[in-house]
Amino acid sequence: MLSILTMSLIILTISMVVMLLASILSKKTLVDREKSSPFECGFDPKSSSRLPFSLRFFLITIIFLIFDVEIALILPIICIIKFSNLFMWTTTSIIFLLILLIGLYHEWNQGMLNWSN
């Protein structure tokens, strides 16, 4: 029987040889102009990078992230209803939802959710 050390060295050697062969065989030598240029979502990468960017996209992204995290916080609240005090659970849930609704009202009041400008 081979010892554990010997088996480990054999497996390590086989793994290294397979990785080396995969690295050598997967190299592509064809250099294509289109493949070597960066793809910038359909924009010409040679043009000016200081084009004006709409701030609306940024604001919608931030709003989405805030409310996406909110979903991740609401789901555990639903799961712990069996293990917690019903009064404390209800109070915490109502406060949490009120904070979210006040934030949504503030965003709506500031016009962040209005796309027609």
C-alpha positions as CSV (number, residue, x, y, z in Angstrom):
1,M,0.0,0.0,0.0
2,L,1.1,3.5,-0.8
3,S,1.3,5.9,2.1
4,I,-0.9,9.0,2.3
5,L,2.1,11.3,1.5
6,T,2.9,9.4,-1.6
7,M,-0.7,9.4,-2.8
8,S,-0.9,13.1,-2.2
9,L,2.3,13.8,-4.2
10,I,1.0,11.7,-7.1
11,I,-2.4,13.5,-7.1
12,L,-0.6,16.9,-6.9
13,T,1.7,16.0,-9.8
14,I,-1.1,14.8,-12.0
15,S,-3.1,17.9,-11.2
16,M,-0.2,20.2,-12.1
17,V,0.5,18.4,-15.4
18,V,-3.2,18.6,-16.4
19,M,-3.3,22.3,-15.5
20,L,-0.1,23.0,-17.5
21,L,-1.4,21.1,-20.5
22,A,-4.7,22.9,-20.4
23,S,-2.9,26.2,-20.2
24,I,-0.7,25.4,-23.2
25,L,-3.5,24.0,-25.3
26,S,-6.0,26.7,-24.7
27,K,-3.8,29.6,-25.9
28,K,-5.2,31.2,-29.0
29,T,-2.7,32.8,-31.4
30,L,-5.1,34.6,-33.6
31,V,-5.1,38.4,-32.8
32,D,-8.2,40.0,-34.1
33,R,-8.7,43.8,-34.1
34,E,-12.2,43.6,-32.8
35,K,-11.4,41.1,-30.0
36,S,-8.4,43.1,-28.8
37,S,-10.4,46.4,-28.5
38,P,-12.4,47.1,-25.4
39,F,-16.2,46.8,-25.7
40,E,-17.9,49.8,-24.1
41,C,-21.6,49.0,-24.5
42,G,-21.7,49.9,-28.2
43,F,-19.9,53.2,-27.8
44,D,-16.7,53.9,-29.7
45,P,-13.9,53.6,-27.2
46,K,-11.7,56.0,-29.2
47,S,-14.1,58.9,-28.6
48,S,-14.1,61.3,-25.6
49,S,-14.7,59.6,-22.3
50,R,-16.1,62.9,-20.8
51,L,-19.5,62.6,-22.4
52,P,-22.3,63.9,-20.2
53,F,-24.0,61.1,-18.2
54,S,-27.6,61.3,-17.1
55,L,-27.8,61.5,-13.3
56,R,-31.3,59.9,-13.5
57,F,-29.7,56.5,-14.2
58,F,-27.5,56.8,-11.1
59,L,-30.4,57.9,-8.9
60,I,-32.6,55.0,-10.1
61,T,-29.8,52.6,-9.4
62,I,-29.4,53.9,-5.8
63,I,-33.2,53.7,-5.2
64,F,-33.2,50.1,-6.5
65,L,-30.3,49.1,-4.2
66,I,-32.1,50.7,-1.2
67,F,-35.3,48.8,-1.9
68,D,-33.5,45.6,-2.8
69,V,-31.8,45.6,0.5
70,E,-35.1,46.3,2.1
71,I,-36.5,43.0,0.7
72,A,-33.5,41.2,2.2
73,L,-34.4,42.7,5.6
74,I,-38.1,42.0,5.4
75,L,-37.8,38.3,4.7
76,P,-36.1,37.4,8.0
77,I,-38.7,39.4,9.9
78,I,-41.4,37.2,8.5
79,C,-39.4,34.0,9.4
80,I,-38.9,35.0,13.1
81,I,-42.5,35.6,13.9
82,K,-42.7,32.2,15.6
83,F,-39.8,32.8,17.8
84,S,-40.3,36.3,19.0
85,N,-42.7,38.3,21.2
86,L,-45.7,39.2,19.1
87,F,-45.9,42.8,20.4
88,M,-42.2,43.4,19.8
89,W,-42.3,41.8,16.4
90,T,-45.3,44.0,15.4
91,T,-43.8,47.2,16.7
92,T,-40.4,46.5,15.0
93,S,-42.1,45.6,11.7
94,I,-44.4,48.7,11.7
95,I,-41.5,51.0,12.5
96,F,-39.4,49.4,9.7
97,L,-42.2,49.7,7.2
98,L,-42.9,53.3,8.3
99,I,-39.3,54.3,7.7
100,L,-39.4,52.7,4.2
101,L,-42.7,54.4,3.4
102,I,-41.4,57.8,4.6
103,G,-38.3,57.3,2.4
104,L,-40.5,56.4,-0.6
105,Y,-42.7,59.4,0.0
106,H,-39.6,61.7,0.2
107,E,-38.2,60.3,-3.1
108,W,-41.6,60.8,-4.7
109,N,-41.9,64.3,-3.3
110,Q,-38.4,65.3,-4.6
111,G,-39.3,64.0,-8.1
112,M,-36.7,61.2,-8.1
113,L,-39.3,58.8,-9.4
114,N,-40.5,61.1,-12.2
115,W,-38.9,60.3,-15.6
116,S,-40.6,63.0,-17.6
117,N,-38.4,66.1,-17.4
